[in-house]
Amino acid sequence: MADTLPAASVHRRPRPGRAPGRPHIAPLDGLRGLAVAAVLLFHAGYLGGGFLGVDLFFVLSGFLITGLLLGEVQKRGRIHLGAFWARRARRLLPALAVMGTAALLLAWAVGPPSLLGFALDDAPWAAAQAVNWHFIAEQVGYFNASDTRLFSHLWSIAVEWQFYLVWPLVVAVAGRGRGGARRVAVLAGAGALASLALMLQLGNAVDTTRAYEGTDTRAFALLLGALAATAPVRRQAARVPGPVADGVCALLVCALVASWVLTGGQNAPGLFQGGLFAHSLAAAALIALLAAAPDGYAGRALGSAVPRRLGELSYSLYLWHWPVYLLLPQEVFGVGGWARTALAIGLSLLAAVLSKLLVEDPVRFRARWATGRRGLAALTVAAVVAAGVWTVIPRPQLGAGTVDVNQLMSP
């Protein structure tokens, strides 16, 4: 595929740490940029359906991870699961640990006691990549209680991590031998339909937290992305004439953006009765067509500098924006509204850039201090520091200093 895609859309020279010969499709970075922008605006209160950007993240993750896994099976005949999970850990966990530690310290320094108390309760679950099930058990609604939880946005990272633990095992078994890609496609499609059926069953509840944050109910987005990465779907996408594919991509981008603008939160009609699935299906079709023909007008627009650079920062930006939003005062220098939002986004971007340059890239691309014994020592120190911060921060006494109603009523 790298030989058929133009340099304007695909970086021919592998980046450090990237497998040789594996093309980097710039429009997919641009899609990540759009997705994180939608989430930022949603959390700022300006885009009612911006939370759907998370579904686009899920579909992209399923597509990219499955493409890697199938490529390894085709090349080596098997998947080195330990190496795969180690790469995922290097990609996700260092930045997450730094953000979590810093967020706890900031909440201790400037946050309200209730926010710090909940953060200390949630932090171990976030570290265990199971915070989505913690919120489900505690009935912490994403749409009505997330502003009380410093780590509420990490539910989606937990869903992805749980997918990374299970799906490679499926691909490792089903993807081997002749017809492996077809078997993986069948399993991905069947799994997506089973996930949809479960969401249809659970989505009618008054509290939609179980349907919204459950790994099983959200798996269809990841699995539709996985389906788009299989050879049968890629062959069909490659057969679409370039101009037609470009036009369909433009329409799908417009449809996704329109859904973000028109959807009014969790109460949108049909959201849990197939709406989320339809959004993910459209995202999967868009990704498959962009991967097959990234050099059209839509692909070049998505792969242009601004959305692409934003997409490259998307993980760190997603990690940092919510703590910044919650800890930044409602009025800064006497202004709020859009001015505060612009400041919050600016601070989030700054934190994301620093995280990428100082943490993500050195670990991901194996800087000297991040490999071998130095890397193990750095990982150990980081884990000890994070655990130490969580241990030593005093738990706030919620309600301390409030008025005793019984005393007011006594004569």
Secondary structure, DSSP 4 states (H G I P E B T S, - for coil): -TTTS-TTTEE-SPPTTSPTT--EEHHHHHHHHHHHHHHHHHHTTS-TTGGGHHHHHHHHHHHHHHHHHHHHHHHHSS--HHHHHHHHHHHHHHHHHHHHHHHHHHHHHHS-HHHHHHHHHHHHHHHTT-HHHHHHHHT--HHHHGGG-TTGGGHHHHHHHHHHHHHHHHHHHHTSSTTHHHHHHHHHHHHHHHHHHHHHHHTTSSS-HHHHH-HHHHHHHHHHHHHHTSHHHHHHHHTS-HHHHHHHHHHHHHHHHHHHHH--GGGSTTIIIIIHHHHHHHHHHHHHHHHH-TTSHHHHHHTSHHHHHHHHTHHHHHHHHHHHHHHS-SSBTTB-HHHHHHHHHHHHHHHHHHHIIIIIHHHHTT-GGGSHHHHHHHHHHHHHHHHHHHHHSPPP-TTTTPPPHHHHH--
